Amino acid sequence: PDDVPVENQPDDVPVENQPDDVPVKLSSDLWEHLNKRQSLLLQSKFENFHEWMIYRGKKPEEEEGLAVKTADNYLNRVDQCFRIGWRLRGEITLSLSQEVADDICQGLKRDKIVISNGEPYSESSKKKFSLSLGKWFDWAADQRDAENWQSPYSFNEVASRPADYFTRQERRLLREEALQFDTLPAYSDCSPEQRNRIKQHLSQKLGKPKSELTVEDWKQQNRSWEKPSLIWTSLDAALRPVEVSRAAVQWVRPDKATLIIPKQDACKNRENWEVALKTETAEIVGRWLKEREHLEKYQDRNELWLTRESNPWSSSSLNNLLRRLCDEASIDRTNRRITWYSIRHSVGQHMTEMGGIDEAKAQLRHKSIESTLRYTDPTAETRRSTLDKMD
């Protein structure tokens, strides 16, 4: 086929005949090429596919689903594949045949299907297209006894390096640093120049004119339990970024020192999870809940934590927070891949060693024991301790 540029258009562009209250929306480019009847039929098909991915898409035979965000990514790629297929065949259809899927993979392999700027897709993107097509035909086979499909080409995606975990000593440093992170020196101990500089920082942080700042605003920064509760809870509960973003006030049970993650917010599964917290962590979160009630940015909001800009936390903002915390705690990041998942990996690694595989599986909220087995390799700390005892 000739070069087929694919335009990456946003999915929320308003279209005249597109309903506003549907759970899954087709891209504007699809809607613009379909009449009302066609668009509603394809809309229904996409909704069924999306729902199947969430509840059965990972392992259909075990009724194990995918995370909602993962399902969204697959669906967006399939949406693009429909558009590519229309251009390749010169006709609009509401089905995606295996022959068209083969042609799409061939076009990607030979760099005939390219990005809108004319550049070829990366191997990683090509593989994602192939996997999305495979997921579409898995759905068709599971629902309608259709034939399975396999890409005629392989795409060699370079595997990303997993995040490194924190040692037990580094975890202790993170907890200690969280308790003094973003604190300020006593107002009376600062020179006029220091006060002016810190007030400028507070003005930006609180979204408040510098002239309106008070000594109480200054003191509040040293009393806040917001960041300590976020860090300590994540160090206990091994929270994924999406779980930090979804965390709600009603998840917390300070009196029982637990976190209840409801099935509608659980990542990669559909079960309610009860996660243990340290007694100290439960106390810190309890203090944060009381403080949170009096903060303006949390009024009429259900999120447990928000960023300075009153947005839910994201992977990017959490990674930035963690890098700052590591630097303040003098945790060496040289030649290490430190991300928010480093916290989760450290929980898996050390809980497996100290509490066993079953405890780690429950705390990490793994549905399958195979997911937890990756943490069974002894750490360098453990092996070093053994070496010291050998001779």
Secondary structure by P-SEA (a helix, b strand, c coil): ccbbbbbbcccccccccccccccccccaaaaaaccaaaaaaaaaaaaaaaaaaacccccccccccccaaaaaaaaaaaaaaaaaaaaaaccccccccaaaaaaaaaaaaaccccccccccccaaaaaaaaaaaaaaaaaaaaccccbbbbbcccccccccccbbbbcaaaaaaaaaaaaccccccccccccaaaaaaaaaaaaaaaccccccccaaaaaaaaacaaaaaaaaaaaaccccaaaaaacccccccccccbbbbcccccccccbbbbbbbcaaaaaaaaaaaaaaaaccccccccccccccccccccaaaaaaaaaaaaaaacccccccccccaaaaaaaaaaaaacccaaaaaaaacccccccccccccccaaaaaaaaaacc
